[in-house]
């Protein structure tokens, strides 16, 4: 089945314009799923930004101009770094509900003290019934889980502190 490039371009434009982390559009026979590392303002903007969903089955696109989900550590001039500046903060890319595990009976994705690699899933943030996996942007050790399981999180709210290696 051929990909409808005009529709794909329009959807990518919406993702970029509204700074969405993920957009999935399906009309029963066609489906587009676009995931970025971009922080979303509100996932609700996506649903109000387009009318009838259209697309081509199985098409996936990635926006590579998106900023990372993790806030890079800053360096101090002088003898060293303070704890806050040494750690990488993983920020919530949008407003939603924070979950440490894929289901209530499953183990948490990560725990304090655990080593993680870039791309490892750290948690899920649910927004508008869409489960969004939040991945580590760095290799390192989980220093602290800052959000409570099942609790709402805001856009830009720190979720984890990671000591990069």
MIDO-405609 format. One record per residue (C-alpha): x, y, z. Coordinates in steps of 0.05 Angstrom, whole numbers, padded with zeros to 5 digits, always signed. Example, Ala and Ser with C-alpha at 12.3 -4.5 7.8 and 13.67 -1.06 7.14 Angstrom:
BEGIN
+00246-00090+00156+00273-00021+00143
This chain:
BEGIN
+00000+00000+00000+00029+00068-00019+00042+00121+00033+00001+00185+00026+00059+00234+00030+00015+00297+00031-00022+00271+00092+00043+00251+00125+00071+00321+00112+00009+00353+00143+00013+00309+00205+00087+00322+00213+00071+00397+00208+00019+00390+00264+00068+00352+00307+00121+00405+00298+00073+00464+00304+00042+00439+00369+00106+00408+00396+00074+00340+00406+00113+00281+00433+00068+00230+00398+00010+00230+00350-00030+00170+00326-00085+00177+00274-00128+00119+00250-00191+00114+00208-00203+00039+00211-00163+00020+00149-00105+00069+00153-00059+00089+00209-00004+00139+00222+00038+00138+00286+00089+00194+00296+00135+00193+00357+00185+00247+00373+00229+00266+00432+00193+00333+00431+00158+00358+00493+00084+00369+00482+00047+00429+00508-00017+00390+00516-00036+00328+00479-00106+00358+00476-00081+00406+00423-00071+00348+00376-00143+00327+00377-00168+00397+00365-00117+00410+00310-00145+00361+00259-00213+00335+00237-00223+00268+00203-00163+00221+00212-00131+00197+00148-00066+00163+00131-00033+00101+00104-00027+00035+00140+00036+00025+00180+00070+00091+00164+00117+00115+00219+00155+00180+00219+00204+00212+00268+00218+00286+00276+00293+00292+00288+00293+00366+00303+00261+00355+00371+00297+00374+00436+00315+00317+00483+00268+00296+00539+00325+00302+00589+00354+00367+00612+00429+00366+00602+00472+00375+00663+00508+00442+00670+00581+00448+00689+00608+00496+00742+00671+00534+00728+00721+00518+00781+00733+00456+00823+00671+00414+00809+00597+00407+00801+00542+00410+00852+00495+00350+00857+00438+00385+00820+00483+00405+00763+00517+00337+00758+00452+00299+00748+00409+00296+00685+00336+00311+00698+00286+00272+00658+00227+00318+00648+00154+00302+00633+00142+00318+00559+00070+00336+00572+00013+00338+00623-00011+00268+00642-00011+00212+00694+00056+00182+00715+00062+00106+00718+00126+00069+00741+00104+00002+00711+00067-00022+00648+00010-00051+00692-00010-00050+00765+00016-00121+00777+00082-00112+00739+00149-00091+00768+00171-00019+00760+00211-00004+00697+00268+00025+00739+00287+00032+00813+00334+00078+00852+00406+00057+00841+00392+00019+00777+00437+00029+00717+00402+00049+00652+00423+00057+00580+00402+00109+00530+00335+00086+00502+00314+00045+00563+00241+00057+00583+00238+00093+00650+00162+00101+00658+00096+00115+00624+00060+00182+00621-00013+00172+00602-00047+00229+00566-00117+00224+00535-00115+00148+00543-00051+00144+00503+00006+00109+00540+00072+00144+00524+00137+00109+00543+00189+00157+00569+00260+00134+00551+00327+00152+00581+00366+00201+00539+00432+00183+00574+00470+00123+00601+00474+00127+00677+00449+00109+00746+00379+00126+00772+00392+00172+00831+00319+00187+00848+00248+00176+00823+00216+00244+00834+00143+00230+00815+00091+00187+00851+00061+00127+00815-00010+00142+00790-00005+00216+00804-00013+00274+00754+00049+00307+00726+00057+00374+00692+00094+00392+00628+00168+00401+00645+00162+00370+00714+00224+00329+00734+00208+00255+00737+00278+00225+00749+00349+00245+00767+00402+00205+00730+00477+00208+00745+00506+00202+00675+00566+00158+00662
